Amino acid sequence: MKKGYKGYKSYQYLEKDKDYKGFELAKEIDRVEPYLIPLTPEDEKRVENIIKNNIIISLHDHPVTTPANINELLDYEREGRECTAYEGLAHSCLDVVFDNMMDGTCIIGSKAGWKWNDVIHDMGIRSCDIAHQDFLIRGSNLDDIYKAKREDKIAWFISLESATMIENELDRIDILYGLGARMMGITYSESNCLGSGLKEKNDGGLTAFGRKAVERMNKVGMAIDVSHSGDKTAIDTINVSSKPIFITHIGARALWNMKRLKPDDVLKACAYKGGVIGIEAAPHTTITKNHPSHDIESFMEHFEYIKDLVGIDHVAFGPDALYGDHVGLHNLFSSNMSIAENTSGESFHKVEYVKGIENPTEASHNIVRWLVKHGYSEEDIAKVLGKNIIRVLKEVWY
C-alpha cells in the first residue's frame, strides 16, 4: 500500500444520511476473485524495481466506487456525489490517474446527461472531497506528477470525455480549464456542436465550431481526446490541432470489428502527429478472435497490435476501469452510453468482469507484470507506463 495514504474515506467531513444520502458501496479490494499474473522470483524483483523507479500513469480511468447493489446506481448518480476509491487506489501502483468523472452517467438533473450545470456540479463536489485529504494531489501541471511520485501519493487530474456541455460557447473551455480540467474529448458517442460521435451512421467530421474549439484548447493548454469521436471527426481533429492529441482509451478495430475501436488509419494518423494511444479494457471492448472472452490477454493483444502498427513511442494504457460492477453499469446505462450501437458486430462471450483488469488497482499491477513476463525491456516499459504520456503533456500543457 502507498505510504501517502492515511485511511481517508470520501466525504468523511460530512455526516452520512444527514448531509447527503448514503449508499452501501462495493468493495474496493477483492470485490471478485482477484487475479495476479504469476511470475518467477527474478521477475518479481524486476516488477518491484520498475514500480519504484518509473512514473506509472493511467491515461483514462473512473476511480470511483459504485453501490454494492448495482440496481441503486441510478439513484446514486442522481445524488451527484460519487465516492472516490481512495483505499483501492492506495493498493495500486499508479502515480497518476486521469479521472474521467461521471461522463455519460451524469444524470443529476437530466435523463440524457451532459448538461453544463451537472458537469460543473460533478467537478465541484469531487474537488471539494479531494481538498479535504492529502493522498490524492489535485493535479494542474507536470510538477504535481513528480511531487506525487516523490511522496508516494497519486496525482489526480480531471479529464472530461466530451465537450458536449460547452454547447456553442468557446469561453466554456477556459472556464473548465480554470476549474481544473486538463483534458477533454471532442465528442462522446453522440454528435454535438463540435463533430460526430462514433455511433452516427454518417460522420460529417469536425464542424466549423469544432475547429475553433480545437484551436482554443490548444491555446489554453487543454489536452484533446478523440476516443469516442467518429473516424472522420477524429482524423479532422488530429489534422487541425497544432499539438499532438490522445486517443486515451481504445483498441484496434482490425482485431475486433466494432465501432468503439479505431481503424488503422486513425491510429497511424494520431501517432504520425506525435500523439499517444491508450489501450482500454471496459467490458466487452478489447476482445480478439484469439481471446473472445474479455480478459488481460485480449487487452494486451490489442496493445501489441497497436504497438507494432505505430511504434512503442505512441502507446500507453487507459483501462477505463472502476471499482464496482462495470458490466452492471453498462446494462443500466446502455442508452446513455450507446453501448448497443458501439459494440454491435461480431458475437462474443459475455463476462461478468474483465479478469486481470477488474478495477484500476488490478489493472495497474497486471499491466506491469504482463510486460515483464513477456520480456519487454526496462526502457520500453518505462515509455508505455508513463514517459510517452509525459512527452505529449510537455508539448500540450506548456
Secondary structure, 3 states (H helix, E strand, C coil): CCCCCCCCCCCCCCCECCCECCCCECCCCCCCCCCCCCCCHHHHHHHHHHHHHCCCEEEEECCEECECCHHHHHHHHHHCCCEECHHHHHCCCCCEEEECCCHHHCCCCCCCCCCHHHHHHHHHHHHHHHHCCCCEEECCCHHHHHHHHHHCCEEEEEEECCCHHHCCCCHHHHHHHHCCEEEEECCCCCCCCCCCECCCCCCCCCCHHHHHHHHHHHHHCCEEECCCECHHHHHHHHHHCCCCCEEEEECECCCCCCCCCECHHHHHHHHHCCCEEEECCCCCCCCCCCCCECEHHHHHHHHHHHHHHHCHHHEEECCCCCECCHHHHHHHCCCCCCHHHHHCCCCCECCCCCECCCCHHHHHHHHHHHHHHCCCCHHHHHHHHHHHHHHHHHHHHC
